[in-house]
Amino acid sequence: SDSLGDILTASNKKTIEVLNTDAEGRLTLADALVYAEALGEVDTIVDVATLTGACIVALGPDYAGMWSSDEALSKALLDAAASHGELLWQMPLAPEYREQINSKIADLANLGAPGGGGSITAALFLNEFVKESAWAHLDIAGPVWNDKAGGATGYGVRTLAAYAEAVAA
């Protein structure tokens, strides 16, 4: 979207009021989540994105944040991360923050209210686009880059590989 106030329609027909044109990644990711679930025979979805600077504010540069609709999936991802040295912290899908992404003119707003909790409201926004599958969102904005280590870290690859191996076993 180019303009504040635009109303977009996601692929699941939910309408979204654009309150911040810099929060466009979550719009694309929302449709990707709908698409992934629509493929059928999908029981688990894990998305990984450098979604919010708010996650860096909350957790610093070394930890990724995780939000999930499923406790078993959360535990499995935390175990996978810990076993491979990637720092992952479970964050709340706080229902009391859900109203922050309400819109007066659309089903949802693409940005939460000012005052903090931006990474939580971003995850709550994404949660609106997964109906039935176990879902986790990893915000890797902090650990994806490390100047001291020479740049991109590949954060999350080891966690996802270990998780996939555990599920396949």
Secondary structure, DSSP 8 states (H G I E B T S, - for coil): --STT-EEE-TTS-EEE-S-TT--HHHHHHHHHHHHHHTSS--EEEEEE---HHHHHHH-SS-EEEEES-HHHHHHHHHHHHHTT--EEE----GGGGGGG--SSSSEESS--SSS-HHHHHHHHHHTT-SSSEEEEEE-TTTTEEGGGTEE--TTHHHHHHHHHHHH-
